[in-house]
Amino acid sequence: MAKTETVSLLPRGPDRLHPMASLSGLLREWLPRQRWFAGKDRPVTDVTLLSMTELYPGCLHLLVHAEHSAPRGPGDTSPAGDCYQLLLGVREYLPPRLAGAFIGRAQDGPLTGLAVYDAFHDPRSAALLLERLRHPGTAGPLAFERDPSVPLPAALAPRLLDAEQSNSSIVYGDAFILKVFRRIQPGVNPDLEVPSALARQGCTRVPAPVAWIRTTRPDATLGVLQPFLPGASDGWTLALRALAEGRDFTAESYELGQATAEVHLALATSFPTDTRSENGPLAAAMAERLGEAAHCVPALQPYVPGLRTAFETFGACGAGRTVQRIHGDLHLGQVLRADREWFVIDFEGEPSRPLAERRSTQSPVRDVAGMLRSFDYAARTRRPWHPEWAERCREAYCAGYADGSGWDPRAEPLLLRAYETDRAVYEVVYEARNRPGWLPVPMAAIRRLATRGG
């Protein structure tokens, strides 16, 4: 066994250098290339350590603060940096199976000459996380906790999912899935808070948390373990399959609308609700986001007047509709279908938005608008485009939602258009920063919403 797997990496005396002397430079280069890194368009100027815990010799759990360069321009309210969760392995020799996890070889400091890698890819590290959750306790600032009423077997083979996402997920033996949050914000993460509350209400549309990881520096949620649904397919995959086969997707869309309404009703029972007295402040916030987006993505600028009209019209109309806790980032990739039933997952909300905002009460129409945009995304992934396919799905989804909730979101077109426009603006910025090849998809919706009133 390599010496780096048997010798502690943390300093044990005043004369030993800290591992960050070896890691800072590597992380400044590696972090911006990761799918889950939030500040891709702003260079990392420094990486500072918030906490470091050695889970076993050669494996370090880190919370680091990545500091960014100056703001992009006027109106940019992006934070000066973000906190990220890392699990780093250090070895003398990296086996071929971990080549894709390689971060770099330390050039200076106490780890000079050693290979540093993302240990979430290492089955040994992944297995250790499950063992820590099976036997609750603490390790430095880390707390491993679980629901004792749910059996959690040992020795379940781990595999890291390679799907594009803003976090990392490890599946254990097709029985459980551990979602590890990468960008950390202080407070209880909604992906732990909401499913726990819904489970207490008896809502079966959302897998209940089995175990979770927290930190006390800062006080935040680091990961959540939930039941894995073997054989389930996400809504995005099913929609694309239907398109490829030339099949209708309206029956599934209708049932998905019913499932969404069921979850919204459970959320309204589990958390406090409120009544919005006026729409003006919300409309103003949407218009402000539009202005910031147009500054970041110049292609938006010709459509700003038409899009702003959607917000102004919405802001001027009467309010009075109930606001409540919602999903916050609902789309076809956030729902699973197993045994002909829909399940809703990933209640974290939009990771780019502040945690307090993601935990606030909002209109359930925001979730509806997110799903309607997702049908449009699916239809536009194939050539020729199929706008009529998307429209049928959108209508069926709204009809199912009306059947499940007793209220049809199509009955308030100004409200629905405002939220769909706000979502499309968010998508434009997201695609421009992360997937430029996808930018034409939300831009097509921008043109529709700006020129034809939705």
C-alpha positions in Angstrom: 0.0 0.0 0.0 1.3 3.5 -0.9 2.6 5.5 2.0 0.1 8.2 1.4 -2.7 5.8 2.3 -1.2 5.0 5.7 0.3 8.2 6.9 -1.9 11.1 8.2 -2.0 14.1 5.9 -3.0 16.7 8.6 -0.2 18.6 10.4 0.6 17.2 13.9 3.1 19.8 15.0 4.0 23.5 14.5 6.8 22.5 12.1 4.7 20.6 9.7 3.3 22.5 6.7 -0.5 22.4 6.1 -1.8 20.4 3.1 -3.4 23.6 1.7 0.1 24.7 0.8 0.0 22.0 -1.8 -3.7 22.1 -2.7 -4.5 25.8 -3.2 -2.8 26.1 -6.6 -4.3 22.9 -7.9 -7.8 23.8 -6.8 -7.6 27.3 -8.4 -7.1 25.6 -11.7 -9.5 22.6 -11.2 -12.6 24.2 -9.6 -13.6 26.4 -12.6 -13.7 23.3 -14.9 -16.2 21.5 -12.8 -19.8 21.2 -13.9 -21.1 22.2 -10.5 -18.8 25.3 -10.1 -21.0 28.4 -10.0 -18.5 31.1 -11.1 -17.2 29.8 -14.4 -17.1 33.3 -16.0 -15.2 34.8 -13.2 -11.6 33.7 -12.5 -10.8 32.2 -9.1 -8.3 34.5 -7.4 -7.8 32.5 -4.2 -9.0 29.4 -2.4 -9.1 29.5 1.4 -9.8 26.7 3.8 -12.9 26.7 6.0 -12.5 23.2 7.4 -10.5 20.1 6.8 -11.3 16.6 8.2 -9.3 13.5 7.6 -11.9 10.7 7.1 -9.2 8.1 6.8 -5.5 8.3 6.0 -5.1 9.7 2.5 -8.7 11.0 2.3 -9.6 14.6 3.2 -13.0 16.3 3.5 -12.7 20.0 2.8 -14.9 23.0 2.8 -13.2 25.8 0.9 -14.1 29.3 -0.1 -13.3 30.2 -3.7 -12.8 33.9 -4.2 -13.7 35.5 -7.5 -12.4 38.4 -9.4 -14.2 41.7 -9.6 -17.9 41.8 -10.6 -18.7 41.4 -14.3 -20.3 44.9 -14.6 -22.9 47.3 -13.3 -25.8 45.7 -11.4 -23.8 42.5 -10.8 -24.8 41.3 -7.4 -22.9 38.0 -7.5 -21.1 37.1 -4.3 -17.4 37.6 -4.0 -17.0 33.9 -3.7 -18.7 30.6 -2.8 -18.2 27.7 -0.4 -17.6 24.3 -1.9 -17.5 20.8 -0.5 -14.7 18.6 -1.7 -13.5 15.1 -0.9 -9.9 14.7 -2.0 -7.7 11.6 -2.1 -4.0 11.7 -2.1 -1.8 8.8 -3.4 1.6 8.2 -4.7 0.4 6.3 -7.7 -3.1 6.7 -9.2 -4.7 3.5 -10.5 -6.1 3.7 -14.1 -9.7 3.4 -12.8 -9.3 6.8 -11.2 -7.6 8.6 -14.1 -10.8 10.6 -14.8 -10.8 11.9 -11.2 -7.2 13.2 -11.4 -6.9 16.8 -10.2 -3.1 17.2 -10.4 0.2 16.4 -8.9 1.3 18.7 -6.1 4.3 20.8 -7.0 5.1 22.2 -3.6 4.2 22.0 0.1 4.0 18.8 2.2 2.3 16.8 -0.6 5.0 17.5 -3.3 5.0 14.8 -5.9 1.8 13.1 -4.8 -1.3 12.7 -7.0 -4.5 14.5 -5.8 -7.9 13.3 -7.1 -11.6 13.7 -6.5 -12.3 11.0 -4.0 -16.0 10.9 -4.7 -15.0 8.8 -7.7 -13.2 6.3 -5.4 -15.3 3.3 -4.3 -13.4 3.1 -1.1 -14.2 6.7 -0.1 -17.9 6.3 -1.2 -18.2 3.1 0.8 -16.8 4.9 3.9 -19.4 7.6 3.6 -22.2 5.0 3.8 -20.5 3.4 6.8 -20.4 6.7 8.5 -24.1 7.2 7.9 -24.9 3.6 9.2 -23.2 4.5 12.4 -24.1 8.1 13.3 -21.6 10.2 15.0 -19.2 13.1 14.4 -15.8 13.7 12.8 -14.5 17.1 13.5 -17.2 19.6 12.3 -19.0 16.8 10.4 -22.1 15.2 11.8 -23.5 11.9 10.3 -27.1 11.3 11.2 -29.9 8.9 10.1 -33.5 7.8 10.6 -33.1 4.8 12.9 -36.4 3.3 11.8 -35.1 2.6 8.2 -32.8 -0.4 7.8 -29.5 0.6 6.2 -27.6 -2.5 5.0 -23.8 -2.7 5.0 -21.5 -3.3 2.0 -23.7 -1.9 -0.7 -21.6 -1.4 -3.9 -21.3 2.3 -4.7 -21.3 3.9 -8.1 -21.0 7.6 -8.9 -23.6 8.9 -11.4 -22.0 10.7 -14.4 -25.1 12.7 -15.4 -24.7 16.5 -15.7 -25.8 18.2 -12.6 -24.9 20.8 -10.1 -24.1 18.3 -7.3 -22.7 14.7 -7.1 -24.8 11.6 -6.6 -23.6 8.1 -5.4 -25.9 5.1 -5.8 -25.5 2.3 -3.3 -26.5 -1.2 -4.6 -29.6 0.2 -6.4 -31.1 0.7 -3.0 -30.1 4.2 -1.9 -28.8 7.4 -3.5 -26.6 9.9 -1.7 -26.8 13.4 -3.1 -23.7 15.4 -2.1 -24.1 19.2 -2.3 -21.1 20.9 -3.9 -21.9 24.6 -3.4 -22.7 25.0 0.3 -24.8 27.8 1.8 -25.5 28.1 5.6 -28.8 26.8 6.7 -31.0 23.7 6.2 -31.0 22.7 2.6 -34.5 22.4 1.2 -33.6 18.9 -0.2 -33.5 17.7 3.4 -36.1 20.0 4.9 -38.9 19.5 2.4 -38.9 15.7 1.8 -38.7 15.2 5.6 -41.8 17.4 6.1 -43.7 15.7 3.2 -42.9 12.3 4.6 -44.4 13.3 7.9 -47.6 14.3 6.0 -47.7 10.8 4.3 -46.9 12.2 0.8 -45.5 9.2 -1.2 -44.7 11.2 -4.3 -41.3 12.2 -2.7 -38.7 9.8 -1.4 -38.1 10.4 2.3 -34.6 11.1 3.6 -32.9 8.1 5.3 -29.7 9.7 6.5 -27.9 13.0 6.1 -24.6 14.8 6.6 -24.3 18.2 8.3 -21.5 20.5 9.2 -21.2 23.0 12.1 -18.6 25.2 10.4 -20.7 26.7 8.8 -24.0 25.2 10.0 -25.2 23.7 6.7 -26.4 20.5 5.0 -23.8 18.6 3.1 -25.6 15.6 1.8 -28.9 13.6 1.9 -29.4 9.8 1.5 -32.7 8.7 0.1 -34.2 5.5 -1.3 -33.2 4.8 -4.9 -36.0 3.9 -7.4 -34.5 1.0 -9.5 -35.9 0.9 -13.0 -37.2 4.4 -12.8 -36.7 6.8 -15.7 -36.6 10.6 -15.5 -39.2 12.6 -17.3 -36.6 14.1 -19.7 -35.5 10.7 -20.9 -39.1 9.5 -21.3 -40.1 12.7 -23.2 -37.1 12.4 -25.6 -37.9 8.7 -26.2 -41.5 9.5 -27.0 -40.3 12.2 -29.5 -37.8 9.8 -31.1 -40.6 7.2 -31.5 -43.1 9.7 -32.8 -45.4 9.0 -29.8 -47.8 11.2 -28.0 -46.8 12.2 -24.4 -50.1 13.7 -23.3 -51.3 10.9 -21.0 -48.0 11.0 -19.1 -48.1 14.9 -19.0 -51.6 14.9 -17.6 -50.6 12.4 -14.8 -47.6 14.5 -14.1 -49.8 17.6 -13.7 -51.9 15.6 -11.2 -48.7 14.6 -9.3 -47.5 18.2 -9.2 -50.8 19.3 -7.8 -50.6 16.6 -5.2 -47.2 17.7 -4.0 -48.2 21.3 -3.9 -51.2 20.5 -1.7 -49.0 18.5 0.6 -46.5 21.4 0.7 -49.3 23.8 1.6 -50.3 21.5 4.5 -46.7 21.0 5.7 -45.5 24.6 5.7 -47.1 28.0 6.4 -48.8 29.8 3.6 -49.4 33.5 2.9 -51.4 35.8 0.6 -49.5 38.1 -1.7 -51.0 41.6 -1.2 -49.6 43.0 -4.5 -47.7 41.9 -7.5 -45.7 45.1 -8.1 -42.6 44.1 -6.0 -42.3 40.7 -7.6 -42.8 42.2 -11.1 -40.1 44.7 -10.4 -37.7 42.0 -9.2 -38.4 40.0 -12.5 -37.7 43.2 -14.5 -34.4 43.8 -12.6 -33.3 40.2 -13.3 -34.1 40.8 -17.0 -31.9 43.9 -17.0 -29.0 42.1 -15.4 -29.4 39.2 -17.9 -29.4 41.5 -20.9 -26.2 43.0 -19.6 -24.6 39.5 -19.4 -26.1 38.1 -22.7 -26.3 40.9 -25.3 -28.5 38.7 -27.5 -31.4 39.4 -25.1 -31.2 43.2 -25.5 -33.5 43.5 -28.6 -36.3 41.7 -26.8 -36.1 43.6 -23.5 -39.0 46.0 -24.2 -41.4 43.2 -25.1 -40.4 41.0 -22.2 -40.6 43.9 -19.8 -44.2 44.4 -20.9 -45.1 41.0 -19.5 -43.8 42.0 -16.1 -45.4 45.4 -16.1 -48.8 44.0 -17.1 -48.5 41.3 -14.4 -47.4 43.9 -11.8 -50.4 46.1 -12.5 -53.0 43.4 -12.1 -54.6 42.5 -8.8 -53.0 40.1 -6.4 -54.5 38.0 -3.6 -53.4 34.5 -4.6 -51.9 32.2 -2.0 -48.1 31.8 -1.9 -46.5 28.7 -0.3 -43.4 26.5 -0.3 -42.8 25.1 -3.8 -40.2 22.9 -5.5 -38.4 25.9 -7.0 -36.7 24.3 -10.0 -39.3 21.9 -11.5 -38.6 20.4 -14.9 -38.7 17.0 -16.6 -35.3 16.1 -15.2 -36.6 16.5 -11.6 -39.3 13.9 -11.9 -39.1 10.1 -12.1 -41.6 7.5 -13.4 -41.6 4.1 -11.8 -44.4 1.5 -11.9 -46.5 4.0 -13.9 -46.3 6.5 -11.1 -44.6 9.9 -11.0 -42.2 10.9 -8.2 -40.7 14.4 -7.6 -37.1 14.7 -6.5 -34.4 17.4 -6.0 -36.1 20.1 -3.8 -32.9 22.1 -3.6 -34.3 24.8 -5.9 -32.1 26.8 -8.2 -28.6 26.5 -6.6 -27.6 29.9 -8.0 -30.2 31.7 -5.9 -29.7 32.5 -2.2 -30.9 29.8 0.2 -33.3 32.2 2.0 -35.0 32.9 -1.3 -35.3 29.2 -2.1 -36.9 28.5 1.3 -39.4 31.4 0.9 -43.1 31.2 0.0 -43.8 31.7 -3.7 -46.5 31.1 -6.2 -47.0 27.4 -7.3 -47.3 28.8 -10.8 -43.5 29.2 -10.8 -43.2 25.4 -10.7 -45.9 25.1 -13.4 -44.0 27.5 -15.6 -40.8 25.6 -15.1 -42.4 22.4 -16.3 -44.0 24.1 -19.3 -40.6 25.4 -20.3 -39.2 21.9 -20.0 -41.7 20.5 -22.5 -40.6 23.2 -24.9 -36.9 22.2 -24.3 -37.7 18.6 -25.1 -39.5 19.4 -28.3 -36.6 21.6 -29.6 -33.9 19.0 -29.1 -34.9 17.3 -32.3 -35.0 18.4 -35.9 -37.4 19.3 -37.2 -38.8 21.1 -34.2 -42.1 19.9 -32.9 -43.8 22.9 -31.3 -47.2 21.2 -31.6 -45.9 18.2 -29.5 -44.9 20.6 -26.8 -48.2 22.5 -26.9 -50.2 19.3 -26.5 -48.0 18.3 -23.5 -48.4 21.8 -22.0 -52.1 21.7 -22.3 -52.4 18.2 -20.9 -50.1 19.1 -17.9 -52.2 22.1 -17.0 -55.4 20.1 -17.3 -54.0 17.4 -15.0 -52.9 20.1 -12.6 -56.4 21.6 -12.6 -57.9 18.2 -12.0 -55.5 17.6 -9.0 -55.7 21.0 -7.4 -59.1 22.4 -8.4 -57.5 25.4 -9.9 -56.3 25.8 -13.6 -53.2 28.0 -14.0 -54.4 28.8 -17.5 -57.2 30.8 -15.9 -54.6 33.5 -15.0 -52.6 34.0 -18.3 -50.8 37.2 -17.1 -49.5 35.4 -14.0 -48.4 32.4 -16.1 -46.8 34.4 -18.8 -44.8 36.5 -16.2 -43.4 33.4 -14.6 -42.6 31.6 -17.9 -40.8 34.8 -19.1 -38.8 35.0 -15.9 -37.9 31.3 -16.3 -36.8 31.8 -19.9 -34.6 34.7 -19.0 -32.9 32.6 -16.3 -32.4 29.8 -18.9 -30.7 32.2 -21.3 -28.2 33.2 -18.7 -27.6 29.7 -17.6 -27.0 28.3 -21.1 -24.8 31.3 -22.0 -22.6 30.5 -19.1 -22.7 26.7 -19.0 -23.9 25.3 -22.3 -23.7 27.8 -25.1 -24.8 25.2 -27.7 -28.2 25.1 -26.0 -28.7 28.9 -26.0 -31.0 28.8 -29.1 -33.6 26.8 -27.2 -34.5 29.5 -24.6 -33.9 32.3 -27.1 -36.7 30.8 -29.3 -39.0 31.1 -26.3 -37.7 34.7 -25.7 -38.7 35.7 -29.2 -42.2 34.1 -28.8 -42.8 35.7 -25.4 -41.6 39.1 -26.5 -43.3 39.4 -29.9 -46.5 37.4 -29.5 -47.3 38.0 -25.9 -46.6 34.4 -24.9 
